[in-house]
Amino acid sequence: SQKIEQNSEALNIQEGKTATLTCNYTNYSPAYLQWYRQDPGRGPVFLLLIRENEKEKRKERLKVTFDTTLKQSLFHITASQPADSATYLCALVTNAGKSTFGDGTTLTVKP
Amino acid sequence: EPEVTQTPSHQVTQMGQEVILRCVPISNHLYFYWYRQILGQKVEFLVSFYNNEISEKSEIFDDQFSVERPDGSNFTLKIRSTKLEDSAMYFCASRRLGTGNIEKLFFGSGTQLSVL
């Protein structure tokens, strides 16, 4: 069956360090992969999208990689800040537009 | 930035009652979705809707669930006879484009449904 796994439920890092979150999937051939941020009691907010033929995407302090051979995406936040503390979700998207979400990783950035 | 609006923000109901959750998607969006998130669990796909019909639904979306776009702006999710396990945060989402032209999903802030 299809499975999406995000590396850990919680990740704690010190302010200024780089946070690296992992999303692995099996039995799936997504056309796209997205990363969202979710704050408590709120809906997910889109951050980045990467297509299957792209290796890397950047946006300000965010970087996403997509390796379809390893079936893995890495999400990096450089120079992390306490305001980056949130749950980060990866979502696999089919060509039909359906998004399937992972469990999420809760990032805490300590000052 | 335009927003997806959901009402109410919190709904409390008795088991067996019908509830209607309401959403106003972004005005020029064509694809609409309902997702739900049980406390502490992942965001789960329920249904997608395009051109006034369901385009895909999950196994969660059984005969107790229905969706409607009664006018040009609202998109509703109805649960006919609520069960305790329907308690969750329900998110509406919309997208401007779809197949072959994937863009981001815009999510509303959710309706927290509590079934007692």
Interface residues (C-beta under 8 A of the other chain):
Chain A: A31 Y32 Q34 Q38 G41 R42 G43 P44 V45 F46 L49 L89 V93 N95 A96 G97 K98 S99 T100 F101 G102 D103 G104
Chain B: V4 Y31 Y33 Y35 Q41 K42 V43 E44 F45 S48 S55 E56 M89 F91 A93 R95 G98 T99 G100 I102 E103 K104 L105 F106 F107 G108 S109 G110 Q112
